[in-house]
Amino acid sequence: MIAQTPPVPYYAVIFTSIRTGVDEGYGDMAAEMVRLATEQDGFLGVESARNDTGITVSYWKNTDAIRTWKANTSHLLAQKYGRDKWYEEYKVRICLVERDYGF
């Protein structure tokens, strides 16, 4: 599903990852992170796709909301599990969205 974002400007956090072969609760944790993010002030939506490389883009009202989400204790635990067992490699990019259009 395509996230229904507000008029610009807003921010996008692009999380690109390559997974290990370990599952061990990954799907449940990913679902819980989306659920928690939706409760976070400033969260606007999320989109995700996965093949050999996974890409998840979350949308945020401002950088304060992004910092608060990064410091969320449950999210910190998910980040630790990601580094320890779920990801071979990942990259996070934070971008200001200045234009937004579609049909």
C-alpha positions in Angstrom: 0.0 0.0 0.0 1.2 3.5 -0.7 1.3 5.8 2.3 -1.0 8.7 2.3 1.3 11.6 3.2 0.4 15.2 3.9 1.4 18.2 1.8 5.2 18.7 1.7 7.5 19.3 3.3 8.0 16.2 5.5 10.7 13.7 6.1 11.4 10.2 4.8 13.6 7.6 6.6 14.8 5.0 4.0 16.0 1.8 5.6 17.7 -0.6 3.2 18.8 -4.0 4.4 20.2 -7.3 3.4 19.0 -10.1 5.7 20.8 -13.0 7.2 19.2 -16.5 7.0 18.0 -16.1 10.6 14.3 -15.5 11.2 13.8 -16.0 14.9 10.9 -13.7 15.4 11.8 -11.1 12.7 8.2 -10.9 11.3 6.6 -10.4 14.7 9.1 -7.7 15.6 8.7 -5.9 12.3 4.9 -5.9 12.8 5.3 -4.6 16.3 7.6 -1.8 15.2 5.0 -0.7 12.6 2.3 -0.8 15.3 4.4 1.2 17.7 5.4 3.7 15.1 1.7 4.4 14.2 1.3 5.5 17.9 4.2 7.8 17.7 3.5 11.6 17.4 4.8 12.7 14.0 4.5 9.4 12.2 2.9 9.8 8.8 3.1 6.3 7.2 5.3 3.5 5.9 5.9 1.5 2.8 8.0 -1.6 2.4 9.3 -4.0 -0.3 11.6 -7.0 0.0 13.5 -9.2 -2.5 17.1 -10.0 -1.9 17.4 -6.4 -0.6 14.7 -5.0 1.6 13.6 -1.3 1.6 11.3 0.3 4.1 10.5 3.9 3.9 8.8 5.6 6.9 7.5 9.1 6.7 7.7 11.7 9.5 6.5 15.2 10.2 9.9 16.4 11.4 13.3 15.4 12.6 12.3 15.6 16.3 9.8 12.8 15.6 12.5 10.7 13.9 14.9 11.2 16.8 12.2 10.3 19.3 11.4 7.1 17.3 15.1 6.2 17.1 15.3 6.4 20.9 12.2 4.4 21.6 13.2 1.5 24.0 11.3 -1.1 22.0 12.9 0.2 18.8 16.3 0.2 20.4 15.8 -3.5 21.2 14.8 -4.2 17.6 17.9 -2.4 16.4 20.1 -4.5 18.6 18.5 -7.8 17.3 18.9 -6.5 13.8 22.6 -5.9 14.2 23.1 -9.2 16.2 21.1 -11.6 14.1 18.8 -10.4 11.3 20.9 -8.2 9.0 24.1 -8.8 7.2 24.1 -5.1 6.3 21.9 -2.1 6.5 21.9 1.6 5.7 19.6 4.4 6.9 19.1 7.6 5.0 17.0 10.6 6.2 15.6 12.9 3.5 13.5 16.0 3.3 10.7 15.5 0.9 10.2 18.6 -1.1 8.0 17.4 -3.9 5.2 14.7 -3.8 3.0 13.8 -6.7 1.2 10.8 -8.2 -2.0 9.6 -9.7 
